[in-house]
Amino acid sequence: MLAHKTHLVSKSNPLRYMMRNPIPSSRLTRWILALSEFDIQIIPPTTKKSQALAELLAAFPTEGSDILNPEIPGEPHEVMIAETELEWQLFFDGSASAGKGGLGVVLISPESTIHTKACKLMYGCSNNEAEYEALIAGLELAAEKGAKNLNIQGDSRLVVQQLKGEFAVKEPALTRYRARAQQILQRFQTFHFKHIPRSQNRYADALATLASRINDREIGKAIITIEAKQQLTTRTPCLSEDQWIKDTKARILGGKTIDYKLIRHFHIEDGVLYYKSPTGVLARCLSKKEARKRLDEVHDQICGMEGAPLARRLQ
């Protein structure tokens, strides 16, 4: 090695480190003296990326690789053309207020043809039910127009995530809506859901708001035709005013099974049902009729209908 020049490939320069050390140790000093007689040159390694891999595969070809068939003279090349249909854009939104709700749908074809639909829900419903009604109406409209690939967009995170399978359906009333939507989705070749902010869904939102606030006598007379839509299925009849109190007491006292969750939040004393707050305060459960009566009494006392007027009490 004394007669040849030595190339050391290394990312660091150990010789430079040893020579620049101001106070080398005894072992380090012996190494410096031992290596000083050799002609050593430090070469940093170069980066080998795709070119090194290509050269390796060219030098060592794999066995059993497929050999390309020679072209037949005079025969045209076989070309496979995949016919792909562009996506339809579906925007849906539902609106529910104290009265009846409404839904709005905007369907845009690949040729930018816009189809709209608005329906007034002729029954009381929650906002989530109105969103599902809008989605179902939009899917039926897209299937009617012959759409195959669908991009569904809405501002209801709950509905979008439930259809994507990321959220569970906890409300029994929404189970039938999701089942109906999944049944209609089978008519399309491809579809995907996307949650968008309300600002990007303002056209469907405007249709839903208009449909929910229009009078029943004006249905079909507006510039945008608004149809009347009945409920999907028969709703479960509501419990009477006192029925929920009786059911809660029965679940706590009677039967073979006891609902321990209700025991933590409710308490029965002398046959009267009380709600137990987190701080331990008991509040008696009232029926709807009795609650209205108590609210009127409290309102009269505060606003001065009974006793001294409110203005004098404030003085």
Phi, psi and omega per residue, in radians:
M1 nan -0.340 -3.135
L2 -1.191 -0.503 -3.092
A3 -1.565 -0.068 -3.080
H4 -2.169 2.751 3.087
K5 -1.554 2.252 -3.061
T6 -1.795 2.256 3.081
H7 -1.839 2.116 3.127
L8 -1.883 1.999 -3.137
V9 -1.577 1.966 -3.095
S10 -2.725 2.557 3.097
K11 -1.246 -0.487 3.110
S12 -1.956 2.830 3.137
N13 -1.916 1.635 -3.096
P14 -1.171 -0.544 3.137
L15 -1.162 -0.721 3.120
R16 -1.118 -0.671 3.122
Y17 -1.115 -0.728 -3.109
M18 -1.231 -0.624 -3.104
M19 -1.308 -0.513 -3.101
R20 -1.573 -0.077 3.124
N21 -1.218 2.054 -3.059
P22 -1.132 -0.649 -3.111
I23 -2.206 1.456 -3.134
P24 -1.277 2.645 3.091
S25 -1.348 3.012 -3.127
S26 -1.114 -0.738 3.134
R27 -1.162 -0.721 3.128
L28 -1.134 -0.617 3.101
T29 -1.133 -0.716 3.117
R30 -1.126 -0.651 3.113
W31 -1.169 -0.669 3.123
I32 -1.114 -0.762 3.133
L33 -1.161 -0.649 -3.108
A34 -1.231 -0.610 -3.086
L35 -1.583 -0.179 -3.093
S36 -1.191 -0.405 -3.125
E37 -1.416 -0.176 3.140
F38 -1.697 2.598 3.072
D39 -1.615 1.578 -3.057
I40 -1.910 2.272 3.093
Q41 -2.120 2.200 -3.115
I42 -1.494 2.215 3.130
I43 -2.089 2.074 3.083
P44 -1.225 2.514 -3.135
P45 -1.232 2.522 3.089
T46 -1.602 2.716 -3.113
T47 -1.395 2.219 3.098
K48 -1.979 2.010 -3.088
K49 -2.027 -2.091 -3.042
S50 -1.196 -0.548 -3.123
Q51 -1.127 -0.693 3.118
A52 -1.136 -0.660 3.112
L53 -1.176 -0.690 3.120
A54 -1.154 -0.711 3.112
E55 -1.156 -0.622 3.104
L56 -1.144 -0.761 3.132
L57 -1.180 -0.571 3.103
A58 -1.247 -0.598 -3.140
A59 -1.324 -0.558 -3.108
F60 -2.220 1.402 3.119
P61 -1.202 2.568 3.140
T62 -1.355 2.601 3.125
E63 -1.447 2.623 3.094
G64 1.334 0.306 3.106
S65 -1.229 2.576 -3.100
D66 -1.210 2.401 3.109
I67 -1.727 2.296 -3.130
L68 -1.205 2.364 3.115
N69 -1.273 2.398 3.113
P70 -1.171 2.598 3.136
E71 -1.251 2.515 3.113
I72 -1.467 2.149 -3.115
P73 -1.062 2.364 3.077
G74 1.496 -0.148 -3.124
E75 -1.670 2.381 3.121
P76 -1.272 2.634 3.103
H77 -1.215 2.485 3.134
E78 -1.468 2.112 -3.115
V79 -2.089 2.222 3.108
M80 -1.784 2.135 -3.134
I81 -1.843 2.095 3.109
A82 -1.582 2.053 3.140
E83 -1.492 1.953 -3.135
T84 -2.016 2.254 3.124
E85 -1.593 2.401 3.127
L86 -1.206 2.809 -3.070
E87 -1.428 2.580 2.953
W88 -1.609 2.518 3.127
Q89 -1.783 2.175 3.138
L90 -2.100 2.124 3.067
F91 -1.997 2.306 -3.129
F92 -2.365 2.672 3.093
D93 -2.805 2.526 3.106
G94 -2.170 2.624 -3.120
S95 -2.371 2.328 3.128
A96 -2.380 2.336 3.119
S97 -2.157 -2.822 -3.129
A98 -1.111 -0.526 3.109
G99 -1.631 -2.224 -3.131
K100 -1.587 2.787 -3.078
G101 -1.794 -3.124 3.110
G102 -2.622 2.884 -3.140
L103 -2.406 2.657 3.106
G104 -2.362 2.441 -3.090
V105 -2.352 2.336 3.036
V106 -2.211 2.074 -3.124
L107 -2.024 2.167 -3.103
I108 -2.044 2.166 -3.136
S109 -1.405 2.915 3.068
P110 -1.052 -0.405 3.092
E111 -1.555 0.226 3.116
S112 1.195 0.402 3.026
T113 -1.422 2.246 -3.037
I114 -1.783 2.229 3.048
H115 -2.071 2.276 -3.116
T116 -2.114 2.721 3.103
K117 -2.682 2.388 3.101
A118 -2.382 2.380 -3.127
C119 -2.357 2.473 3.031
K120 -1.712 2.173 -3.133
L121 -1.383 2.092 -3.042
M122 -1.525 0.603 3.096
Y123 -2.756 2.747 3.095
G124 -1.264 2.371 -3.086
C125 -2.639 2.890 3.069
S126 -1.478 2.976 -3.124
N127 -1.174 -0.635 3.121
N128 -1.170 -0.657 3.084
E129 -1.148 -0.670 3.090
A130 -1.131 -0.641 3.093
E131 -1.125 -0.739 3.111
Y132 -1.146 -0.686 3.097
E133 -1.066 -0.696 3.109
A134 -1.141 -0.729 3.123
L135 -1.095 -0.787 -3.129
I136 -1.115 -0.744 3.106
A137 -1.099 -0.674 3.107
G138 -1.181 -0.693 3.106
L139 -1.139 -0.702 3.103
E140 -1.142 -0.664 3.097
L141 -1.153 -0.720 3.132
A142 -1.145 -0.703 3.097
A143 -1.151 -0.624 3.122
E144 -1.170 -0.605 -3.135
K145 -1.434 -0.076 3.083
G146 1.521 0.398 3.119
A147 -1.260 2.487 3.118
K148 -1.985 -0.716 3.112
N149 -1.945 2.221 -2.959
L150 -2.276 2.324 3.014
N151 -1.936 1.850 -3.001
I152 -1.721 2.199 -3.086
Q153 -2.284 2.344 3.121
G154 -2.683 2.792 -3.118
D155 -1.661 0.084 3.087
S156 -1.616 1.831 -3.138
R157 -1.114 -0.611 -3.110
L158 -1.102 -0.860 -3.103
V159 -1.138 -0.765 -3.106
V160 -1.117 -0.785 -3.103
Q161 -1.245 -0.563 3.089
Q162 -1.197 -0.687 3.101
L163 -1.240 -0.482 3.084
K164 -1.410 -0.167 3.125
G165 1.483 0.184 -3.119
E166 -1.586 -0.405 3.079
F167 -1.997 2.492 3.067
A168 -1.500 2.646 3.103
V169 -1.574 1.867 -3.108
K170 -1.663 -0.399 3.125
E171 -1.559 2.137 -3.140
P172 -1.064 -0.507 -3.108
A173 -1.177 -0.410 -3.115
L174 -1.556 -0.137 -3.088
T175 -1.123 -0.791 -3.111
R176 -1.184 -0.534 3.114
Y177 -1.194 -0.760 3.133
R178 -1.153 -0.669 3.114
A179 -1.100 -0.700 3.112
R180 -1.152 -0.721 3.123
A181 -1.130 -0.742 3.109
Q182 -1.126 -0.565 3.101
Q183 -1.168 -0.707 3.133
I184 -1.271 -0.563 -3.125
L185 -1.114 -0.360 3.116
Q186 -1.191 -0.249 3.135
R187 -1.364 -0.248 -3.074
F188 -1.759 2.618 3.118
Q189 -1.285 -0.867 3.103
T190 -2.366 2.600 3.074
F191 -2.793 2.666 3.028
H192 -2.675 2.641 -3.074
F193 -1.814 2.625 3.110
K194 -2.541 2.259 3.085
H195 -1.543 2.253 -3.113
I196 -2.184 2.723 3.066
P197 -1.220 2.831 -3.099
R198 -1.095 -0.512 -3.133
S199 -1.133 -0.458 3.110
Q200 -1.594 0.014 -3.124
N201 -2.166 0.558 -2.994
R202 -1.249 -0.479 -3.131
Y203 -1.245 -0.805 3.069
A204 -1.158 -0.614 3.114
D205 -1.145 -0.681 3.110
A206 -1.135 -0.693 3.097
L207 -1.122 -0.748 -3.140
A208 -1.146 -0.714 3.121
T209 -1.148 -0.726 3.112
L210 -1.112 -0.744 -3.118
A211 -1.177 -0.592 -3.111
S212 -1.317 -0.457 -3.060
R213 -1.775 -0.114 -3.116
I214 -1.321 2.569 3.120
N215 -1.277 2.699 3.135
D216 -1.093 -0.545 -3.120
R217 -1.258 -0.349 -3.087
E218 -1.675 0.054 3.138
I219 -1.151 2.223 -3.128
G220 1.542 -0.108 -3.120
K221 -1.798 -0.173 -3.121
A222 -1.342 2.965 3.096
I223 -1.094 -0.703 3.040
I224 -1.627 2.112 -3.095
T225 -1.205 2.161 3.140
I226 -1.982 2.155 -3.093
E227 -1.677 2.788 3.057
A228 -1.661 2.287 -3.093
K229 -2.184 2.212 3.094
Q230 -1.445 3.014 -3.103
Q231 -1.214 2.632 -3.101
L232 -1.097 -0.856 3.115
T233 -2.393 2.984 3.113
T234 -1.188 2.215 -3.126
R235 -1.326 2.673 3.090
T236 -1.234 2.236 -3.118
P237 -1.051 2.462 -3.129
C238 -1.242 2.631 3.102
L239 -1.273 2.695 3.082
S240 -1.198 3.049 -3.036
E241 -1.092 -0.693 -3.091
D242 -1.728 -0.032 -3.047
Q243 -1.157 -0.656 -3.105
W244 -1.178 -0.581 3.096
I245 -1.181 -0.734 3.116
K246 -1.136 -0.725 3.139
D247 -1.139 -0.688 3.136
T248 -1.151 -0.738 3.110
K249 -1.135 -0.641 3.139
A250 -1.194 -0.638 -3.140
R251 -1.254 -0.418 3.130
I252 -1.514 -0.705 -3.016
L253 -1.623 -0.820 -2.933
G254 -1.744 3.070 3.042
G255 1.477 2.971 3.137
K256 -1.373 -0.510 -3.129
T257 -1.855 2.456 -3.131
I258 -2.032 2.283 3.114
D259 -1.494 1.775 -3.078
Y260 -1.247 -0.408 3.088
K261 -1.155 -0.663 3.098
L262 -1.209 -0.558 -3.140
I263 -1.113 -0.597 -3.134
R264 -1.202 -0.516 -3.037
H265 -1.853 -0.237 -3.105
F266 -2.263 2.725 -3.127
H267 -2.511 2.413 -3.136
I268 -1.996 2.207 3.122
E269 -2.424 2.118 -3.102
D270 0.998 0.642 3.107
G271 1.355 0.084 -3.132
V272 -1.843 2.364 -3.118
L273 -1.554 2.260 3.119
Y274 -2.144 2.540 3.012
Y275 -1.634 2.285 -3.094
K276 -1.742 2.020 3.132
S277 -1.331 2.893 3.112
P278 -1.031 -0.455 3.124
T279 -1.524 -0.022 3.104
G280 1.665 0.031 3.138
V281 -1.365 2.345 -3.141
L282 -1.691 2.294 3.093
A283 -2.139 2.177 -3.080
R284 -1.216 2.372 3.129
C285 -1.409 2.252 -3.088
L286 -1.980 2.697 3.009
S287 -1.344 2.969 -3.094
K288 -1.129 -0.693 -3.129
K289 -1.180 -0.771 -3.132
E290 -1.198 -0.612 3.128
A291 -1.136 -0.685 3.093
R292 -1.125 -0.685 3.127
K293 -1.114 -0.756 3.132
R294 -1.150 -0.663 3.112
L295 -1.132 -0.680 3.098
D296 -1.132 -0.693 3.121
E297 -1.122 -0.753 3.125
V298 -1.144 -0.686 3.139
H299 -1.125 -0.712 3.138
D300 -1.151 -0.686 -3.135
Q301 -1.198 -0.663 -3.106
I302 -1.290 -0.718 -3.048
C303 -1.523 0.033 2.987
G304 1.623 0.228 3.084
M305 -1.236 -0.464 3.102
E306 -2.143 2.399 3.118
G307 1.425 -2.736 -3.113
A308 -1.209 2.560 3.115
P309 -1.078 2.730 -3.109
L310 -1.134 -0.672 -3.136
A311 -1.087 -0.692 3.114
R312 -1.233 -0.620 3.134
R313 -1.186 -0.543 3.107
L314 -1.241 -0.475 3.110
Q315 -1.218 nan nan
